Amino acid sequence: MISSFLHLIVRRYGQVGKRETKAMTVRTVWCGCRWMILGALFALSACAGTSPQPLGGTGTGAEDFAATPQYLIGPYDELEVFVWRAEELSTEVTVRPDGRISTPLVSDMLAAGKTPSQLSDDIAKVLSKYVKTPEVTVIVARFSSTFDQQIRVIGEAQTPRALPYQAGMTVLDVMLSVGGLTEFAAGNRAKLIRGRAEQQKAYQVRLDDLLRQGDVSANVPVLPGDVLLIPVSRF
């Protein structure tokens, strides 16, 4: 279909070229071809219907982000363990390469693969042998430097790069770290890719609304391993 359009354009503007300079002919043919190709592509898209989503479902609401899984602790993560009203049992600890930790009264407990809340519950169960109804809170103070603990920004950011994840990080924090959008960015068509392989999902992120309109409702949390894709505007 596109080749037929090209043939028609070249044939039509080839006749015009006999009366104009060669430079004007080439420029005119290119402009005509470009717009006809774009038109053909839009027509083909309309005929084909909605394009497939290889990364899974998409969503734009805050509920989509709230439903995402919590961070899983990994080796070399630095943890802060707080035991309410038992300061002597509170500590800071780094997860060992084997995924285990030791804290006061708790020896060689597996931490890797658990959420902070799950680890809190497990520590509390052990401490309950020594302390009445212990209340334990675990916070990941520092994440390990593997790709799984990074946020990667790709596309039309001022300085696209990988960022170390920090607890409570949001899209706004990420964009401030990469210097904002370029003048060619299509911020409201940005996608936040989350998950792995067949479990990946792509969430729409409204960066233009957030950064240029100050719409705080467009500010959403990010998780370790997220990839933020920022496309270029269509001209």
C-alpha positions in Angstrom: 0.0 0.0 0.0 2.8 2.4 1.0 4.8 1.6 -2.1 1.8 2.5 -4.3 1.5 5.9 -2.6 5.3 6.4 -3.2 5.0 5.5 -6.9 2.1 7.9 -7.3 3.9 10.8 -5.6 7.1 10.3 -7.5 5.3 10.1 -10.8 3.3 13.2 -10.1 6.1 15.4 -8.8 8.5 14.1 -11.4 6.4 16.0 -14.0 6.6 19.2 -11.8 10.4 18.8 -11.7 10.6 19.5 -15.5 9.4 23.0 -14.8 11.3 23.7 -11.5 14.9 23.3 -10.3 16.1 19.9 -9.2 16.5 21.0 -5.5 12.9 22.2 -5.4 11.7 19.0 -6.9 13.5 16.8 -4.4 12.2 18.9 -1.5 8.6 18.8 -2.7 8.7 15.1 -3.4 10.1 14.4 0.1 7.4 16.5 1.8 4.7 14.8 -0.2 6.1 11.4 0.5 6.4 12.0 4.2 2.8 13.1 4.6 1.5 10.4 2.4 3.5 7.7 4.3 2.1 9.1 7.6 -1.4 8.9 6.3 -0.9 5.4 5.1 0.4 4.3 8.4 -2.5 5.8 10.2 -4.9 4.1 7.8 -3.2 0.8 8.4 -3.4 1.3 12.1 -7.1 2.0 11.9 -7.7 -1.2 9.8 -5.7 -3.3 12.2 -7.5 -2.1 15.3 -5.8 -1.7 18.7 -2.2 -2.7 18.6 -1.2 -5.5 21.0 0.3 -4.8 24.4 3.4 -7.0 24.7 4.1 -5.9 28.2 0.6 -6.8 29.5 -2.2 -4.6 30.7 -2.0 -0.9 31.0 -3.5 1.4 33.6 -3.5 5.0 34.6 -5.2 5.1 38.0 -3.5 5.2 41.4 -5.1 1.9 42.2 -2.9 0.2 39.7 0.2 1.4 41.5 -1.2 0.5 44.9 -1.8 -3.0 43.7 1.8 -3.7 42.8 3.8 -6.1 44.9 6.0 -4.8 47.8 9.8 -4.7 47.6 11.5 -8.0 48.5 14.6 -7.8 50.6 17.8 -9.0 48.9 21.5 -9.7 49.8 23.6 -6.7 50.8 20.5 -4.6 51.6 21.0 -2.5 54.8 18.1 -2.9 57.2 17.0 -0.9 60.3 15.2 -3.1 62.9 13.2 -1.2 65.5 11.7 -2.9 68.5 9.3 -0.6 70.3 10.2 0.0 73.9 13.2 -2.2 73.6 16.1 -0.1 72.4 18.6 -2.7 73.2 17.0 -5.0 70.7 16.9 -2.4 67.9 19.8 -2.5 65.5 21.1 -1.9 62.0 22.2 -4.9 60.0 23.3 -5.8 56.4 21.8 -8.9 54.7 24.6 -11.4 54.2 25.3 -13.0 50.8 23.4 -16.1 51.9 20.3 -13.9 52.5 20.3 -14.2 56.3 20.7 -11.7 59.2 21.4 -11.9 62.9 20.0 -9.4 65.4 19.9 -9.4 69.2 18.2 -12.6 70.3 17.7 -13.6 66.6 20.3 -15.8 64.9 20.6 -16.6 61.2 17.1 -15.6 60.2 16.4 -15.7 56.4 15.6 -12.2 55.2 16.1 -12.4 51.4 12.9 -12.9 49.5 10.7 -11.4 52.2 9.0 -8.1 52.4 9.9 -5.8 55.3 6.6 -6.5 57.0 7.0 -10.2 56.6 10.5 -10.0 58.2 9.1 -7.8 61.0 6.5 -10.5 61.8 9.1 -13.3 61.8 11.5 -11.4 64.1 8.5 -10.6 66.4 7.7 -14.3 66.7 11.2 -15.1 67.9 11.3 -12.1 70.3 8.0 -13.1 71.7 9.8 -15.9 73.6 11.7 -13.2 75.5 9.6 -10.0 75.3 5.8 -9.6 75.9 4.0 -8.7 72.6 7.0 -7.2 70.8 6.3 -4.6 68.1 8.9 -4.8 65.4 9.4 -2.6 62.3 11.9 -3.3 59.6 13.0 -0.6 57.1 15.3 -1.0 54.1 17.7 1.9 54.7 19.8 1.2 51.7 19.3 -1.0 48.7 21.9 -3.1 47.0 23.4 -1.8 43.7 22.1 -4.5 41.4 19.8 -3.6 38.5 16.9 -4.9 40.4 17.3 -2.0 42.8 17.6 0.7 40.2 15.2 3.0 38.4 16.2 3.4 34.7 15.1 6.4 32.7 15.2 6.0 28.9 14.3 8.5 26.1 13.5 12.2 26.2 14.9 13.1 29.6 17.7 15.7 30.0 20.1 13.1 31.3 18.7 9.6 30.8 20.4 7.2 33.3 20.0 4.6 36.0 19.3 5.8 39.5 19.6 4.0 42.8 16.3 3.4 44.4 15.5 5.0 47.7 12.6 4.2 50.0 9.5 6.3 49.2 10.8 7.4 45.8 8.2 8.9 43.3 8.2 9.8 39.6 8.8 13.4 40.6 11.9 12.4 42.5 13.1 10.5 39.4 12.5 13.4 37.0 14.2 15.9 39.2 17.2 13.6 39.3 17.5 13.4 35.5 16.9 17.1 35.0 13.4 17.0 33.7 12.1 16.6 30.1 13.6 17.7 26.9 11.7 20.1 24.6 10.9 17.2 22.3 9.4 14.9 25.0 5.9 13.6 24.9 5.6 13.6 28.6 1.9 12.5 28.9 2.7 9.4 26.7 5.4 8.2 29.1 5.2 4.6 30.3 6.4 3.1 33.6 7.4 -0.5 32.9 7.2 -2.8 35.9 7.8 -6.5 36.4 9.6 -9.1 34.5 9.0 -11.0 31.2 5.4 -12.2 31.0 4.4 -10.5 34.2 5.4 -7.1 33.0 2.9 -4.2 32.9 3.1 -0.8 31.4 1.5 2.1 33.2 0.8 5.5 31.7 2.5 8.3 33.4 1.4 12.0 32.9 4.8 13.7 33.1 3.6 16.9 31.3 0.7 17.3 33.7 3.1 16.7 36.7 6.1 18.9 35.6 4.5 21.6 33.5 1.0 21.9 35.1 1.9 21.1 38.7 -0.7 18.3 38.8 0.4 16.4 41.9 -2.2 13.7 41.2 0.1 12.6 38.4 2.9 11.9 40.9 3.0 8.1 41.5 5.4 5.9 43.5 8.1 3.9 41.8 9.6 0.6 42.8 13.0 -1.0 42.4 13.5 -2.3 38.9 11.1 0.1 37.2 11.9 1.5 33.8 10.5 4.9 32.7 10.2 5.3 29.0 9.7 8.8 27.6 8.9 9.0 23.9 9.5 11.9 21.5 6.7 14.1 20.4 5.0 13.4 17.1 5.6 16.3 14.7 
